[in-house]
Amino acid sequence: MTRQSADSTHWEAGQKPLPPRGRRNADIEQWDVEDPTFWQTTGRRIANRNLWISIPSLLMGFAVWLMWGMITTQMRNLGFAFTVDQLFTLTAIAGLSGATLRIPASFMIRIAGGRNTIFLTTALLMLPALGTGIALMNPGTPLWVFQALALLSGIGGGNFACSMSNISTFYPKKQQGYALGMNAGLGNFGVTTMQILIPLVMTVGIFGAIAGDPMELTRASGTLIGRIEAGTDTWIQNAGLIWLVFLIPLAFAGWFGMNNLRTITPHPGTPLQAFGKIIGLYGVGLITSVVGVAALGWLNMWLALPLTIVLTLGLLRLMPGNVRSNIQKQFEIFRDKHTWSMTVLYIATFGSFIGFSAALPLSITVIFGNMMEVAADGSVTRVANPDAPSALTWAWMGPFVGALIRPVGGWISDKVGGSIVTQIISVIMVAASAAVGYVMMLAYNATDPNQYFWMFLTLFIVLFAASGIGNGSTFRSIGVIFDPQKKGPVLGWTSAVAAYGAFIAPRVMGEQIKAGTPEMAMYGFAVFYALCLVVNWWFYLRGNAYVKNP
């Protein structure tokens, strides 16, 4: 095997790569983690350092990206002058932007380098965090401002693609399940961290006069530790400002503690040149995200999303200089049938996790926040449920379980094979999705919806657990199926398409709740999971499968 260093010299098979020298964050010229000696003496230490800086950076990305599920719930409790549909749309815009930005982000590592990319993409999260905090200080802030901030929050979603692509290059094949499971699984804790931390920090004026005055709740709210009654002072602006406390030191950690691998990125250029490439790539994604949002006004969602993806890929092919040639080279992944089969399977696992994480808080608020009341003449109307469970108290549980169990999914898949694990969890997701749809129907039409809440929550936790295990098993399969040059872009691409779940789930569930048939959304998801069973069996489990149980 031959490896190429940054100065275009070669070293032959059998020649041991030299250990990196100089600054801890210096670019690494030679890197061969499949060599046991190099891995034990040098590679493992460097890989683990990059992993443990990557994990909290990714965690912050998830927190900023998906914070709108909790923020919109509290905006409703504070009486912001927006409809439920408009609030669901804010969550959906962040989901669409985050998914679209993953497409250009999946190519960043091989163009700009891992250290450069993780540093800048983490630092960019400060823009939506600070902007959201300022906008929430004034309940009269217009909707378009929140829409723009939700769009920028998608940077956090995009960061997943470059983070996973980067970490996959640091570890040998036999540890792909562990490395990707730890990075993604603990990174996914950003959802739970956000869902627990935001309700708590909104109860205290932790930033003093800098953050402005509190507002009074017009509806009861809650935190992890219990219910908060209407009339209580609330600092909703802290939901955005709190992330600056973590993002500033993490940006420094990324710059001074991570590395660019020149075997993966031979020509990243100077840091400023690399930053220009990253901003250019994200600029393309933001433009096409705006087009996608606009297209939703005059096209069906199932047409607008493919249009957004195709437009993004088309504009990337028009990027100037060596960026274009590098991207076109990576476009070879689209000729591989396994790129498409694994994309479908990852939509079922990660798409479900991220979509339900985004949609669950407001779904709890709408489905259980009202109940049916039967008048003396037999007529039925929906009225407020005075004892409704608070989404801010309970919504964190599902994402917590899903994130916690994801590394376990990777570890089990390393032992028994990824596809057999994917098949088992797909069966569970078919059954759980159909069951939760039935319970949602009962709760929505009940005079006492609270009696169905625990069944509803338990079934959703089962869905989150299954999707979490599947996240680990599908990424492990990708790490085995594809070679080192294709693996990173495929990881990024599959995660990009699957991330549209953060847009689709809130949109579909919001539309079906508005129509009075919330169960239809879950029945539709169950049919999709059944389709994934067939795809997984055909490609990876049948007798003459293309790749047997990777």
N, C-alpha and C positions, 0 to 999 in steps of 0.2 A: 504494500500500500504506500502511496506517496502523499505527502502533505506539503502544502505551499505556505510559506511564511510571508510576512508583510513586505519583505524586500524582494519577493519573487524568487528566492533561492529554494532548493529542495533538499529534503533529507530522505534517505531510503529506508525501506522496511528493515527492521532489526536495529536501526540506529535509535538510541534512546533520546527522546526530546529533552532539551535542557530545561531545568526548572526556572521559572520566572525570577528575575532579579529586579532590584530597585524599589520604587515606591509601591506601596500596597495596591494602589489603584492604577498601576501602569498597564499598558496594553500587553497582552500575552501573545507572543509570536508563534509558539509551538504548543500544541495541545492534543494529546491522544489518550483519552480516558479509557479506551478499550485495552490499553497496555496496562496489565495488572501492577507492574512495578511503578510506573508513573502515577497511576491512580492512588496507590497506597502512600507513596512518598511525598507527592506534591498535589495531585489533582483533587483529592477529596477535601483537603483543607480549604483550598481556594473555592471549590464548588459550594461547600457548606457556607462559607462566608457570604458569597453572592446570594445563596438561597435565603439566608436569614435576614438579609436586607431587603430582598425582593418581597418576602411574605408580608411584612407590615405595610410596605408601599402599595402592594396590591390590595390589601385589606382597606386602606384608605380610599383606593379607587372605587371599590364596591360601595363603601359607605357614602361617598359623595354622589355617585351615580344613582343609587336607589333611595336617597333620602326623601325623595318627593312622595313616596308612599305614605310616610309618617307626617311629613309637612302638610300635605293636602288634607289629611285627616284632621289635623289640629287647626288648619285654616277654616275648615267647616265648623269646628267647635268654637272658633273665635268670631264667627259671623262675617268672614270675608265675603264680598259681594259676587261670588261666582257660583254657578250651578254645579251639581254633582258631575254632570257630563264634562264640564270644563276642567274640573279638578282631576278627573280620570285622564283627560287629555294631557295635562301637564306630566303625569306619570308616564303616559305613553310616548310623549315627545322625547323625554329623557331616554326611554327604552330604545326608540328608533335611532336616536343619535348615537347612543353607546354601541349599538349593533353595527351601524354603518361605519363608525370610526374604527371598528376592529378590522375592517377590510384593509385600509392602508396601514394600520398598526401591525398587521401580520407580516409586512415586508420591511419594517423599520430596522430590525436587528441586523440583517444582512446588508443594509445600506448605510446605517449610521452608527452601529456598534451598541452593545448591551449597556455599558455604563452610561454613555451619552443619552441613550433613549430612556432608561429608567429614571435618571436624574431629571430630565426635562419634563417628561410626562407626569411625574409626581409633582414637580413644582407648578405645572399648569393647573393642577387641581385647586390651587389657591384662588384662581379667578372665580369659578362658580361658588366656592365656599364663602368668600368675602362678599361677592355680589348678592348672593341669596340672603345673607345676614342683613345687609343694608336694606334690601327691598322689603324684607319682612318687618322692618321697623315701622312701616307705614301701611295701614290696612287699605289705603287708597291707591296703592301702587297698581298701575294698569296691568291687565292680563298679559299684554305682549311682552312686558319686562320679565314676568315669570316664565313665559314661553322661551325667551332668549336664554335665560339662566338655566332652564331645564335642558335646552339644547347643549349648552356648554358643559353641563354636568355629565353629558355623554362621554367626555374625555375619560372619566373614570371607568366607564365600560370598555372603551377602546383599549385602555391600558392592559387589560387581561391578555389580549392577543400577543402583544410584544413581550409581556412578562413571561408567559408560558413558552413562547418561542425561544426566549433567551435562556431560561433555566434548562430546557431540553438539551441545549448544546453543552452543558457543563457536566452531565452525568452519563455513565455507560448504559448500554441497553438494558442490562439486567437490573438497573435501579431506576428505570424510567417511571414505573408505577409509583415508587416511593417519592421520587423527586417532584413529579408533576402532581401527585396526590397531595403532598405537603404544601406545595406552593398554591395550588388551586383551593384545596380544602381549607387551610388556615386563612387564605386570602378571602374565601367566601364568608368567613366569620365577620367580614366587614358589614354584611347584611344584618347579622344578629347584633353586632356592636352598635350599629346605627339605630336599630329598633329598640335597644335598651337605653342607650346613652341619650338620644334626642329627647324622649319624654322626661328624663331626669333633669337634664340641664335646662329645660324650659321652665322648671319650677323655681329656679334661683337666678338672681341677677349677678351672675359670676363675673361679668365684664364691667360692672358698675355703670357710670354715666356714659362711658364710651359707646355702649350698646343701646342707649336710649331707654325709653320708659316701657313698662310692661303693659299688657292689655288684659281685659277681664274676659274669662270664658263665658260664652252665652249658652253653652251646653256642657254637660258633665264630660270629663276627660279621665285620664288615668296614667299610671306608670307601672313599672314592674311590681311595685310594692302596694298598689291599690288604686282606688277610685279617687278622682279629684272633682269636687262639686263645682257647678256653675257659679260664677262670681269670683273665682280665685284668680289672682294675678298670674300671668303667664308671659315669659320672655321667649316668644317663638323665634325671634331673631338668633338666639343661641344655637338653633338647629343648623345654621350655616357657619357661624363664627367658630364653633367649637373645634372644627377640623383644622383650623390654622395652628392650633396648639401642637398638633402631631405632624402636620405637613412640613413645617419649617425645619425641624430637626431631621426628618426623614430625607428631605432633599439633600441636606448636607451629608448624611450617611451614604446616600447613593453615589454622590460625587467622589467622596474620599474613600469609599470602601469597596466599590464594585470594579469590574474589569471589562474591557473590550477584548474579545477573542479575535485575533487577526486571522486565524484559520477559517473563521466564519465570515468576518468582515475585513477583507484585505485592504480596502481603501475607504475608511470612514471619513477621511479629511480631518481638518482641524476641528476642535469642539464647536466653534461658531458655524463652520460649514455643515457639520452634522446636525446642529440645531436647526439650521435653515431647511435641511431636508425633512426633518421631523415636522416642523411647523407647516411646510408645504404639503406634506402628506395629510396631516390633520386638517389643513385648510380645504383640501379637496373633499374630505369626508364631511366637513361642516356645510360646505356648499350643497352637496348632494343630499344631505339631511334636510336642509331647508326646502329643496326641491321636493323631497319625499313628503314632507309635512304639507306643502302646498298641493301636491298631487292628490293627497287624501281628500281634499275638498271637491275634486271633480272626477276621481277614479275610485273604484272599489279597492279596498285594502289589499286584496290578493293580487291586484294589478300594480298598485302603487309601490309595494315593497320590492317586487322583482325589477321594476323600473329603476328604483333607487340603487339596487345592487349593480345592475348593468351599467347605469350611468357612472357610478363610482369606478368600476373596473375600466370603463372606456376612458375616463379622464386620467386615470393612473397611467394608462398606456401613452398618454400625451405628455407626461412629465418630461422636462428637459434633461439633456446631458446623460451622464452615466446612471442616473436614477431610473430613467426609462429602460435602458438596456438591462439593468439589474432586475427590475420588476418583470420585464418580458421573459427573462430567463426563468423566473420563479413561476410564471404562468403555466409552465409545463405540468404543474400539479393537476390542472383541469383536464388533462388528457388521460389521467389515471382513474379508472372506474372506482377504485377504493376511496378516492377523495369524496366521491358523491355518496357512496354507501355509508361511510363514516359520518358524513355531514348529516344525513337523515337520522342516524342513531344518536348523534350528539344533540340534535334538536330535541329528541325525546327526553334526554337526561338533563343536560344543562339548561336547555330551553325551558323545560318545566320548572326547574329549580328557580331560575331567575324570573320567569314570568309569574309564578305563584307568589314569589317574594314581593314583587311589585304590586300585585293585585289584591293580595289577601287583606291588608289593613283596611282599605276602603270597602272591600266586599263585606267584611265583618260589620263595619259601621252601617252599611246600607241594609243588609239582609236582616241583621239582628237589632238594628237601631229602631226599627218600626215593626208593627204587628197589625194583624187584621182585627177589626172591631165590628161586631155584628149589631146593627141597630134593631130597635123593636119591630120595625117593619120588615126585617130580614135582609136589608141591604148591608153590603160589606164595604168598608173603607179602611185604608191604611193610616194608622196613627202612630205617634211616637211611643216607643217602648221605654217606660220610665226606669226599668231595671236592666237595661241592655248591657251586655258585657263590653268593656272598652277594648278596642283594637290595640291601643297603645299598651295595654296590660298583657295581651295574649299573643299578638301576631309574631313575636320574636321566636316562639318555640319551634315552629316548623323549619325556618332557615337555620336555626341553631343545630337541630338534629341533622339536617342535610349536610351542613358544613362539617360537623363533628365526625360524621361517618364517612366522608369522602376519602380520607387517607386509608381507611379500612378497606374501601372498595378497591383502591389501587394495590394494597398489600395482598388481599385475597386473590386478585387477578394475576399478580406475579406468581402465585402458587398454583392456581388451577386453570388459568387462561382467561382472557378478558371477555370473550364472546359468550361463554357459558354463563358467566355472571350477568352479562347484559340481557341474556334470554330470560333468566329467572326474574330479574327485577322488572322486565317488561310485562310479564304475566301479572305480577303484583300491581303494576300501575294501571293495567286495563281494569282490573277488578276494583281497585280503590277509587279510580276516577269515576267509574259508573256509580259506585256506592255514594260518593260524596255528592254527586249530582242529584241523586234521589233525595238525600237528606236536605240539600239546599232547597229543593222544591217544597218539601214538607215545612221547613222553617219559614220560607218566604210567605206561605199561605196559611200560617198558623196564628191562632189568637194568643198563643204563648210560645213564641219561637225559642225562648231560653231553654226549654226542655230538650232541644236538639243540638244545643251548642257544643256539648262535650263530645257527642258523636261526630259532629262536623269537624271539630278541632283534631280529634284523634285520627280521623281518616286523612286529613291534610298532613298530619305528621307522618303517617305511613307513606304518603306520596313523596314528601320531602326526603324521607330516609331512603326510599327506593331510588329516587333521582340522584341523591348524593352518592350512593354506591355505584350507580351507573355512570356518574361523572368520572369516577376513578377507573372503572373498567373500560370505558370507551377511549379515554386518553391513553391508557396502557396499551390498548390494541393499536392505536396510531403510532405509538413509539416503537412497536415491533414491526408493523407492516412496512413502514417507509424508511428509506435510507436517510443519513444525517442531513443531506442537502434539501430533501423534500419535507422532512419531518416538521421543521419549524414552520414553514409556510402553511402546511396542511393543518397543524394545530391552530394557527391563527385564523385560517379560513373557516374551519369547522366551528370554532368558537364564535366567529363573527356572525355567521348565519344563525347559529343557535341562539345568540343573544337577542335576535328579533323576538324571542319569546317574551322579553321584557316590554315589548310594544304590543305584541299580539294578545297576550293574556289579559292585560288591563282593558284593552280595547274590546275584545270579544266578551269578556265578563261584564264590562260596563254596558255594552249594547244589550246583552241578554237580560241583565237586571232591569234595565230601562224598559224592556219589552215585557217584563213580568215572568220570564222563563229562564232563570239563572241556571237551571239544570242542563239546558241544551248545550251550554259551553262545555261542561264537563263530559257530557256524552260524546261530543265531537272529539275531545282530547282522547277519550277511551278508544275510539275508532282509529285514531292516528297511532296510538301505542300498539294496537293489534297489527297494523301495517308494518310497524318496526319489527315485530316478531318474525314476520315473513322475510323481511330484508336481511336481518341478522342470520337467520337460519340458512337462507340461500347462499349468502356470500361466505359464511364462516363456520357453519355447523353441519351441513349436510355431508353425505359420504364423500363426494368429490368436490368439496368447497374450494374456492380459489386460494384461500389461506386458512388452514385448519386451526380454529380456536386461538387466534393470536392474543 
